[in-house]
């Protein structure tokens, strides 16, 4: 497993803890995303770093019982200081429909850390 693949898994554990249990350090979670981060969720909206911060602040513990499973994780391309990865994310919560999405992420090395530059998600019907 590469550092980039591990980062994909680790950030989803942190998001599951934050959204599902209200646990974790918001500053540490947000530090994983570059200041010029861009996310395109299944709705097609464009969410920058400030939008992500606002979302996470308002959604702490808002999804009780949330479980996130990442599989089909593949590195599509890697270079000296970054990589493009593709994976399937399955979110479940008690008594709610399963939410499945395919995601493509661009991650970059930022010193000793890995930082998210772009996340593009597509819902699986």
C-alpha positions in Angstrom: 0.0 0.0 0.0 1.4 3.4 -0.9 1.4 6.5 1.3 -1.3 8.0 -0.9 -3.6 4.9 -0.6 -3.1 4.9 3.2 -4.1 8.6 3.2 -7.3 7.8 1.4 -8.2 5.2 4.0 -7.1 7.3 7.0 -9.1 10.4 6.0 -12.2 8.3 5.6 -11.8 6.9 9.1 -11.4 10.5 10.4 -14.5 11.6 8.5 -16.5 8.7 9.8 -15.4 9.6 13.4 -16.2 13.3 12.9 -19.5 13.0 11.1 -20.8 9.8 12.8 -19.5 10.2 16.4 -18.5 13.8 16.7 -15.0 12.8 17.6 -11.7 14.1 16.3 -9.7 17.3 15.9 -11.2 19.6 13.2 -8.0 21.5 12.7 -6.0 18.3 12.1 -8.7 17.0 9.7 -8.8 20.3 7.7 -5.0 20.4 7.6 -5.1 17.3 5.4 -6.6 19.5 2.6 -4.6 22.0 0.7 -5.7 25.7 0.9 -6.6 25.5 -2.8 -8.6 22.3 -2.3 -11.6 21.7 -4.6 -14.3 19.1 -4.2 -17.1 18.3 -6.6 -19.7 16.1 -4.8 -22.4 14.2 -6.6 -24.6 17.3 -6.7 -22.1 19.0 -9.0 -21.4 21.9 -6.6 -17.9 23.3 -6.2 -16.7 23.2 -2.6 -13.4 24.9 -1.7 -11.4 24.7 1.5 -13.6 27.3 3.2 -16.7 25.5 2.2 -15.3 22.2 3.4 -14.5 23.8 6.8 -17.9 25.3 7.1 -19.5 21.9 6.2 -17.5 20.0 8.7 -18.0 22.5 11.5 -21.8 22.4 11.0 -22.0 18.6 10.6 -20.1 17.3 13.6 -21.8 14.2 14.9 -24.8 14.7 12.5 -24.8 11.2 11.1 -25.1 8.8 14.0 -24.0 5.3 13.2 -22.2 6.3 10.0 -19.9 3.7 8.6 -17.7 4.4 5.6 -16.1 1.5 3.6 -13.5 2.3 0.9 -12.7 -0.4 -1.6 -11.6 -0.8 -5.3 -8.8 1.6 -4.4 -6.5 2.1 -7.3 -3.6 4.4 -8.0 -4.2 5.6 -11.6 -1.0 7.6 -11.9 1.8 8.6 -9.6 4.7 11.1 -10.0 7.5 12.4 -7.8 5.3 14.4 -5.4 1.7 13.3 -6.1 -0.8 10.8 -7.3 -4.3 10.3 -8.8 -6.3 7.7 -7.1 -9.7 6.2 -7.8 -11.9 4.3 -5.3 -15.5 3.3 -4.3 -16.9 4.7 -1.1 -19.9 3.1 0.5 -21.7 4.9 3.3 -24.2 3.3 5.6 -26.3 4.5 8.5 -29.0 2.7 10.4 -32.4 2.7 8.8 -31.2 4.8 5.8 -30.5 3.9 2.2 -26.9 2.9 1.3 -24.9 5.7 -0.4 -22.3 4.5 -2.9 -20.1 6.8 -4.9 -17.0 6.5 -7.0 -14.3 9.1 -6.3 -11.2 10.3 -8.0 -8.7 12.2 -5.9 -5.5 14.2 -6.6 -3.1 14.1 -3.6 0.2 15.9 -3.3 3.2 15.7 -1.0 3.4 18.7 1.2 6.6 18.4 3.1 6.3 15.1 5.1 2.5 15.1 4.8 0.1 14.2 2.1 -2.5 16.9 1.1 -5.7 16.6 -0.9 -5.8 18.9 -3.9 -9.0 17.6 -5.7 -11.8 15.3 -5.0 -14.4 14.5 -7.6 -17.3 12.2 -6.6 -20.0 10.5 -8.8 -23.0 8.8 -7.2 -23.6 5.1 -8.1 -27.3 4.6 -8.7 
